[in-house]
Amino acid sequence: MRWDLFCRVIDNFGDIGVCWRLACDLGARGQTVRLWIDDPSALAWMAPAGAPGVEVLPWTDCTPVPEPGDVVVEAFGCDPPPAFVARMAHRDKPPLWINLEYLSAEAYVRRSHCLRSPQLSGPGQGLDKWFFYPGFEAGTGGLIREPGLMDERRRFDGRAWLQARGFAPRPGERVTSLFCYAGAPVGALLQALSSAPTLLLVTPGAATQALQAALARQPVPAALRCIALPWLTQADYDRLLWACDLNFVRGEDSFVRAQWAGAPFVWQIYPQHDAAHTAKLDAFLGLMLQGADAGLDAAVRGLWRAWNGRHDGPLALPQAGPWQTQVLHWRERLLPQPDLGTQLLEFVAEWR
């Protein structure tokens, strides 16, 4: 089928990261995808080789309006151009219109997934829009997970990958990646990591800037080595997560990929002024930490909340062994669930 996927880049690469992964996944499954995007500049480093079955098109006020495809996906309520929606409405058989929503572990996701929204006015009057919610539990749309991803993960040699790129750890060093928003308490993180020999691999942009600001206020702890990374493709970023013993991630895309990596991770959620992100953070922790003993539960919650500025406690890392075990248990709970691409294709097939 032909898909039109609309993406508006707000900030921080998260929107384009999710949309590019989804477009690539659909293209690899034999679908034809037109990715309409208002700022494709990040794809120059994120996906310089493009992807089979995916065509990237500019989304501007002057964009010509072509015949819509069989499925139209608007990511995160970005509203396709009114002229495009009008062409959808005037087709003899209108396309399936899907609003791909933000990822959350909150209970409303199960209630809202696959709900129909009749369009009673505007250029799409008479059409139905369907809400598709990614999620972590049965009854949601699942997570992006390409076929064969876990087989590739099991065959991966992290130390060899790091060495080939000049980031080889020294004997006994813990390898940690840092991908964060501006304002993350990186200075406190440096102190927490210095309790053991650590190689800190820092992504470009906000994380590198935060590290530089922290190092301007304090010297590098003796047990810590820091390396500023170049821009990585999405595939190489996945492998970075696989190669690390601990990952600090942010937003939605890297958050999901850290869970497939299977190493302990800390999530910096996108901050919202009304503190709505706190409920989202706690909802996910409630799922991931099911079955954990009280000590690990308290340690992980305390670290995640401190990293997200939700309390003033110190950044203290949980014991590595129990934390690793819990993360792997969580991944094993996710893997039997159908992935997002599979569920989208099944939803489209049922609609047709």
C-alpha positions as CSV (number, residue, x, y, z in Angstrom):
1,M,0.0,0.0,0.0
2,R,0.9,3.6,-0.3
3,W,1.4,5.6,2.9
4,D,1.6,9.3,3.6
5,L,3.3,10.0,6.9
6,F,3.3,13.6,8.1
7,C,5.9,14.9,10.6
8,R,6.4,18.3,12.0
9,V,9.8,18.8,13.7
10,I,9.1,20.7,17.0
11,D,12.6,20.4,18.6
12,N,15.2,17.9,19.8
13,F,14.9,15.4,16.9
14,G,12.4,13.3,18.7
15,D,9.5,13.7,16.2
16,I,11.7,13.0,13.2
17,G,13.4,10.1,15.0
18,V,10.2,8.3,15.6
19,C,8.8,9.0,12.2
20,W,11.9,8.0,10.4
21,R,12.0,4.7,12.2
22,L,8.4,4.0,11.5
23,A,8.8,4.9,7.8
24,C,11.8,2.6,7.5
25,D,10.1,-0.2,9.2
26,L,7.1,0.0,6.9
27,G,9.3,0.3,3.8
28,A,11.2,-2.8,4.9
29,R,7.9,-4.7,5.0
30,G,7.1,-3.9,1.4
31,Q,5.1,-0.7,1.9
32,T,5.6,2.5,-0.1
33,V,6.0,5.5,2.2
34,R,6.0,9.2,1.5
35,L,7.5,11.0,4.5
36,W,6.3,14.6,4.5
37,I,8.5,16.7,6.9
38,D,8.9,20.4,7.5
39,D,12.5,20.2,8.5
40,P,14.4,17.2,7.1
41,S,17.9,18.6,8.0
42,A,18.5,16.0,10.8
43,L,18.2,13.2,8.2
44,A,21.6,14.3,6.8
45,W,23.3,12.6,9.7
46,M,20.5,10.4,11.0
47,A,19.9,8.5,7.8
48,P,22.3,9.7,5.1
49,A,21.7,6.7,2.9
50,G,17.9,6.9,3.0
51,A,15.9,3.7,3.2
52,P,14.2,1.4,0.7
53,G,10.6,2.2,0.0
54,V,10.8,5.7,1.7
55,E,10.6,9.0,-0.2
56,V,11.2,12.2,1.8
57,L,9.2,15.2,0.6
58,P,9.3,18.8,1.9
59,W,6.2,20.0,3.8
60,T,5.8,23.7,3.3
61,D,3.0,26.2,2.7
62,C,3.7,25.9,-1.0
63,T,3.8,22.1,-1.2
64,P,1.8,20.8,-4.2
65,V,-1.0,18.5,-3.1
66,P,-0.8,15.1,-4.8
67,E,-3.3,12.3,-4.8
68,P,-3.3,10.9,-1.2
69,G,-2.2,7.3,-0.6
70,D,-4.1,4.4,0.9
71,V,-3.1,5.3,4.5
72,V,-2.5,8.8,5.9
73,V,-0.6,9.0,9.2
74,E,-0.3,12.3,11.1
75,A,2.3,12.0,13.8
76,F,1.5,13.5,17.2
77,G,-1.5,15.5,16.0
78,C,0.5,17.6,13.5
79,D,-2.5,18.2,11.2
80,P,-1.9,17.5,7.5
81,P,-2.4,20.4,5.1
82,P,-6.0,21.4,4.7
83,A,-5.8,21.0,0.9
84,F,-4.4,17.5,1.3
85,V,-7.2,16.6,3.7
86,A,-9.8,18.0,1.3
87,R,-8.4,15.7,-1.4
88,M,-8.7,12.8,1.0
89,A,-12.4,13.6,1.5
90,H,-13.2,13.9,-2.2
91,R,-11.8,10.5,-3.1
92,D,-14.3,7.8,-4.0
93,K,-12.7,5.6,-1.4
94,P,-11.0,7.9,1.1
95,P,-7.7,6.7,2.7
96,L,-7.5,5.4,6.2
97,W,-6.6,8.4,8.4
98,I,-4.5,7.6,11.6
99,N,-3.3,10.0,14.3
100,L,-0.2,8.3,15.8
101,E,-0.1,9.6,19.3
102,Y,2.7,10.0,21.9
103,L,3.9,7.0,23.8
104,S,2.8,6.7,27.4
105,A,2.3,4.0,30.1
106,E,-0.7,5.8,31.6
107,A,-4.0,4.0,31.8
108,Y,-5.8,6.3,29.3
109,V,-3.7,4.8,26.5
110,R,-5.6,1.5,26.7
111,R,-9.0,3.3,26.8
112,S,-8.2,5.6,23.9
113,H,-6.4,3.2,21.5
114,C,-8.1,2.7,18.2
115,L,-10.9,5.1,19.0
116,R,-12.7,6.7,16.0
117,S,-13.1,10.5,15.7
118,P,-15.7,11.5,13.1
119,Q,-14.8,14.8,11.4
120,L,-17.9,16.9,11.5
121,S,-16.5,20.1,10.0
122,G,-13.6,21.5,8.1
123,P,-11.9,20.1,5.0
124,G,-12.1,16.5,6.2
125,Q,-15.8,16.7,6.9
126,G,-17.3,13.2,6.6
127,L,-14.0,11.4,7.2
128,D,-13.0,9.4,10.2
129,K,-9.8,9.8,12.1
130,W,-8.5,6.9,14.2
131,F,-6.3,7.4,17.2
132,F,-3.4,4.9,17.5
133,Y,-1.6,4.8,20.8
134,P,1.8,3.1,21.2
135,G,2.2,1.5,24.5
136,F,3.8,-1.1,26.8
137,E,0.8,-3.4,27.5
138,A,-1.8,-5.5,25.7
139,G,-4.6,-3.4,24.3
140,T,-2.2,-0.7,23.0
141,G,-0.4,-0.2,19.7
142,G,2.9,-1.6,21.0
143,L,6.4,-0.3,20.3
144,I,8.5,0.0,17.2
145,R,10.6,-3.2,16.9
146,E,11.8,-4.2,13.5
147,P,11.7,-7.9,12.6
148,G,15.0,-9.6,13.4
149,L,16.1,-6.8,15.8
150,M,16.6,-9.0,18.8
151,D,18.5,-11.6,16.7
152,E,20.8,-8.9,15.6
153,R,21.2,-7.7,19.2
154,R,22.2,-11.2,20.4
155,R,24.9,-11.5,17.7
156,F,26.4,-8.0,18.5
157,D,29.9,-7.7,19.9
158,G,29.9,-4.4,21.8
159,R,33.5,-4.2,22.7
160,A,34.6,-4.9,19.1
161,W,32.2,-2.2,17.8
162,L,33.6,0.4,20.2
163,Q,37.2,-0.5,19.4
164,A,36.6,-0.2,15.7
165,R,35.3,3.4,16.2
166,G,38.1,4.4,18.6
167,F,36.0,4.4,21.8
168,A,37.5,1.2,23.3
169,P,37.1,1.1,27.1
170,R,40.1,0.3,29.3
171,P,40.1,-2.9,31.4
172,G,37.6,-2.6,34.2
173,E,35.8,0.5,32.9
174,R,32.0,0.8,32.9
175,V,30.8,2.2,29.6
176,T,28.0,4.8,29.9
177,S,26.2,6.8,27.2
178,L,24.7,10.2,27.8
179,F,21.9,11.7,25.7
180,C,20.0,14.4,27.6
181,Y,18.1,17.7,27.4
182,A,19.6,21.0,28.5
183,G,19.3,21.4,32.2
184,A,20.0,17.8,33.1
185,P,22.1,17.6,36.4
186,V,25.2,16.5,34.6
187,G,27.5,17.7,37.3
188,A,25.9,15.4,39.9
189,L,26.0,12.6,37.3
190,L,29.8,13.0,37.0
191,Q,30.2,12.6,40.7
192,A,27.9,9.5,40.8
193,L,29.8,7.9,38.0
194,S,33.2,8.6,39.6
195,S,32.5,5.9,42.2
196,A,34.0,3.4,39.7
197,P,36.2,3.6,36.6
198,T,33.8,4.9,33.8
199,L,34.1,5.8,30.2
200,L,31.3,8.3,29.4
201,L,30.3,8.6,25.8
202,V,28.5,11.9,25.2
203,T,26.2,12.6,22.2
204,P,26.4,15.9,20.3
205,G,24.2,18.8,21.1
206,A,22.6,19.4,24.4
207,A,24.5,16.6,26.2
208,T,27.9,17.8,25.1
209,Q,27.0,21.4,26.0
210,A,25.8,20.3,29.5
211,L,29.0,18.4,30.0
212,Q,31.1,21.4,29.0
213,A,29.1,23.6,31.4
214,A,29.6,21.0,34.2
215,L,33.3,20.8,33.6
216,A,33.7,24.5,33.7
217,R,32.5,24.4,37.3
218,Q,34.4,21.3,38.4
219,P,37.3,19.1,37.2
220,V,36.8,15.7,35.7
221,P,36.8,13.1,38.5
222,A,39.9,10.9,38.4
223,A,37.9,7.7,37.7
224,L,36.1,9.2,34.7
225,R,37.0,9.5,31.0
226,C,34.7,11.5,28.7
227,I,34.6,11.3,25.0
228,A,32.4,13.6,22.8
229,L,30.8,11.5,20.1
230,P,30.2,12.6,16.5
231,W,26.7,12.6,15.1
232,L,25.5,9.0,14.7
233,T,23.0,7.4,12.3
234,Q,20.0,5.8,14.0
235,A,21.5,2.4,13.4
236,D,24.8,3.3,15.0
237,Y,23.0,4.9,17.9
238,D,21.2,1.6,18.5
239,R,24.6,-0.1,18.6
240,L,26.0,2.5,21.0
241,L,23.2,1.6,23.4
242,W,23.9,-2.1,22.9
243,A,27.6,-1.6,23.6
244,C,27.1,0.3,26.9
245,D,26.7,-1.0,30.4
246,L,24.4,2.0,31.3
247,N,22.5,4.4,29.1
248,F,21.0,7.8,29.8
249,V,18.3,8.5,27.2
250,R,15.7,11.1,26.6
251,G,12.3,11.7,24.8
252,E,10.6,8.8,23.1
253,D,12.8,7.2,20.4
254,S,16.0,6.6,22.4
255,F,13.8,5.6,25.4
256,V,12.3,2.7,23.4
257,R,15.7,1.7,21.9
258,A,17.2,1.5,25.4
259,Q,14.6,-1.0,26.4
260,W,15.5,-3.2,23.4
261,A,19.2,-2.8,24.3
262,G,18.6,-4.6,27.6
263,A,21.1,-2.6,29.7
264,P,20.2,-0.5,32.8
265,F,19.0,2.9,31.6
266,V,17.7,6.2,33.0
267,W,15.1,8.2,31.1
268,Q,14.9,11.9,31.0
269,I,11.3,12.6,30.0
270,Y,10.4,15.7,28.0
271,P,9.5,18.3,30.6
272,Q,6.1,20.0,30.6
273,H,5.3,23.2,32.4
274,D,2.3,21.8,34.3
275,A,4.4,18.8,35.5
276,A,2.2,16.4,33.6
277,H,5.4,14.5,32.7
278,T,5.7,13.4,36.4
279,A,2.6,11.2,36.1
280,K,4.0,9.7,32.8
281,L,7.3,9.0,34.5
282,D,5.7,7.3,37.5
283,A,3.3,5.3,35.3
284,F,6.2,3.8,33.4
285,L,8.2,3.0,36.6
286,G,5.2,1.3,38.0
287,L,5.2,-1.1,35.1
288,M,8.9,-1.6,34.7
289,L,9.5,-2.2,38.4
290,Q,6.8,-4.8,38.9
291,G,8.2,-7.7,40.9
292,A,11.3,-5.7,42.0
293,D,12.3,-5.9,45.6
294,A,11.7,-2.8,47.8
295,G,15.4,-1.7,47.8
296,L,15.8,-1.8,44.0
297,D,12.4,-0.1,43.5
298,A,13.3,2.8,45.8
299,A,16.8,3.1,44.3
300,V,15.6,3.3,40.7
301,R,12.7,5.6,41.4
302,G,15.0,7.9,43.4
303,L,17.6,8.1,40.6
304,W,15.0,8.7,37.8
305,R,13.2,11.4,39.8
306,A,16.5,13.1,40.7
307,W,17.6,13.0,37.1
308,N,14.3,14.6,36.1
309,G,14.5,17.3,38.7
310,R,11.5,15.9,40.7
311,H,13.3,15.9,44.0
312,D,16.5,17.2,45.4
313,G,18.1,13.9,46.5
314,P,21.5,12.9,45.3
315,L,22.1,10.9,42.1
316,A,22.9,7.4,43.4
317,L,23.2,4.4,41.1
318,P,21.4,1.2,42.1
319,Q,23.4,-2.0,42.4
320,A,24.3,-3.1,38.9
321,G,23.4,-6.8,39.1
322,P,19.8,-6.5,40.4
323,W,19.2,-3.5,38.1
324,Q,20.4,-5.5,35.1
325,T,18.2,-8.4,36.0
326,Q,15.1,-6.3,36.4
327,V,15.7,-4.6,33.0
328,L,16.0,-7.9,31.3
329,H,12.8,-9.2,33.0
330,W,11.0,-6.1,31.7
331,R,12.3,-6.7,28.1
332,E,11.1,-10.3,28.3
333,R,7.6,-9.0,29.2
334,L,7.6,-6.6,26.2
335,L,8.9,-9.0,23.5
336,P,5.7,-11.2,23.2
337,Q,3.6,-8.2,22.4
338,P,3.0,-7.4,18.7
339,D,5.2,-4.4,17.6
340,L,3.8,-1.1,16.3
341,G,4.5,-1.8,12.6
342,T,2.7,-5.2,12.8
343,Q,-0.3,-3.7,14.6
344,L,-0.6,-0.9,12.1
345,L,-0.6,-3.3,9.2
346,E,-3.2,-5.5,10.9
347,F,-5.3,-2.4,11.7
348,V,-5.2,-1.3,8.0
349,A,-6.0,-4.8,6.8
350,E,-9.1,-5.0,9.0
351,W,-10.2,-1.6,7.9
352,R,-9.9,-2.5,4.2
